[in-house]
Amino acid sequence: MNKTSVTFKVNGKKVTLNIKPKERLLDTLRNQLKLTGTKEGCGIGECGACTVILNGKAVHSCLILTGQLEGSEVLTVEGLEINGKLDPLQQAFIDYNAVQCGFCTPGMLMSAKALLMHNPHPTREKIKTALEGNLCRCTGYQQIIEAIESVTNKL
């Protein structure tokens, strides 16, 4: 199978990769870049475990072909932490016990981060809408919503 080259930014760093024509962003992140925070849940864009921020918008990386990313910017959960300091959202998830098994947490964080990038003071309804593409089987969402709200109160 022929490979093609693609150049884009991941967590602020420019990367050039040789990829298979039908390679998904999820697989590129996990296998080539070793960024394993992004999880595969369903593989069909229903669960949100693979959510990353692509050019400022939350997307399911299992539905994006890496070859489409030329010149794009991707932010993964690993890119939230800066110089050893957790992003306020990450800390809020810990403080509000919004992390249970942890499988959905990276996707939830990325959906919330994308929301806050565009709307630093969303209503509870806007938070719920932003999380609609993310499934959690452990928390019942209440702690997650409270964690996000706590960050909006500090912005």
Residue, then its C-alpha position, 0 to 999 in steps of 0.5 A: m500500500n502506498k504511503t503519503s506524507v502529511t504535515f500538521k501540528v499536534n499539541g503545538k509541535k509540527v509533525t510530518l508523517n508518512i501515513k496509509p491512505k485510509e489511516r484514521l487520526l485516532d490510529t496516527l495519534r496512538n500508534q505513530l505519535k504514542l499519544t495514547g490518552t485518546k481512546e477508541g471506544c466504538g470506532i463509529g463516532e458515537c461514544g466520544a472517547c476519541t475526541v480531540i480538538l481539530n482547528g478549534k473544534a471538538v471532533h471524533s478522531c475515529l472519523i477523521l482521516t489523517g490525510q485530511l490534516e495537511g496544515s491543521e492543528v490538533l490538540t489532544v488531552e496530552g496537550l492540556e498539561i503545560n510545563g507539568k501543570l494540569d489544565p484547570l479543567q483537568q484539576a477540576f475533574i479531579d477535585y469534583n470526582a468527575v473521573q471514575c474508570g477514566f475511559c471517557t475522561p480524555g474525550m470529556l475534557m476535550s469537548a469541554k475545552a473546545l466549548l470553553m475556548h469559544n465560550p468561557h462562560p457557558t450556561r449549564e445547558k450549553i455544557k450539556t449540549a457540548l457533552e452530548g457526543n460523549l458517553c460515560r457509564c460511571t458518573g451520571y454526568q453530574q460531577i462532570i458538569e459541576a467540574i466544568e462549571s467550577v472552571t467557568n466561574k474562575l475565567 
